[in-house]
Amino acid sequence: MDAINSKNERIKREYYRYQIQAKQKSEVTMKSVYKALSRFEQYINFKDFSTFNKEQAISFKKHLSKLNTVRTKEPLSKSTVLSTLISLKEFFFWLAWQPGYKSKIHVPDIEYFNLSEKEISIAKAGTLKDYPTLAQVRKVIFSMPIDTLIQRRNRALIAFTILTGMRDSAIASLKLKHINLFQNPILVSQSPDEVKTKFSKQIYSHFLPVGDDLKEVVVSWINELSEVLNFGINDPVFPKTQVISNESHIFETNGLGRVCWSDASPIRAIFKKAFTDCGLPYFSPHRFRDTLVQYGQEICNTPEDFKAWSQTLGHSSPLTTFISYGQIDPHRQGRIISELKENKSNKMSKKQIQDLMNNLIREL
């Protein structure tokens, strides 16, 4: 059997177009759908999708349970298996209504992609995330060399991430005009028409109170860009490294250009090197958001405090922050419980508790 089925390719393109144009799915979301369909197609040896039946669904589930990830060589997680099967179900439900497939696909067979209730519970169970402490982040930042322009950019990049909690894709596309150094605290306007925000949301972020020395690292970098390198408001905050071909026709770095990174992969590479050079395990930029949520839970005293903290991270609801990032580290959990009796004087007032409950009910 050929490693491609032209009829399948045509219907997949139509499905991708439908999801993006009609269902408003993002290109990033569709990458995971593409991967799910590719796995299934390879498993059925690229047979026509119209041959789908319940036996294919059942055997494919068993096949997924035996697959290992390419990177870690460990079995696919239950959450990955679940998301793959959900993507396949959505595709085949759509396909069953398309001309040429209506009479060939038995709709009840699609339900055989379902996992058992126990497997679904395991897949949806939250796992304890590992994230750096603020002390570790500071250690990394202030141990980084700053002799060259690129080194100073890299240090400012990591400092900026812990100050704002912004996603790496947004940081990669950020320009100088999006940062207002004259507002206190410093304001970062993530305008979706230029900054790659999640779900293309307008986000207003302020520098969070994690240290004036960290703020100074970023401010000094921005001043260097504008005053020394004569960068304008439409130039990137973290410019792409410029690469040239030297006289020996070997590629080498040559300072910074005036363009943004096309994606966030260079940012993650900078983070990985910085943490490794400091003798610490690698933490991705996204794990800084977990760090900031945990810190916010420590210093926010009212529901309004945490609402503002949550909005800075780009969440329209504090519930999103609590559910996605708010799991308490077991060590802190034990410390909180042990201090409950001692902290009677610092407990929330009845009004604060009622306000919190009202906010949660309203969000729900």
Disulfide bonds with the S-S distance in Angstrom:
none
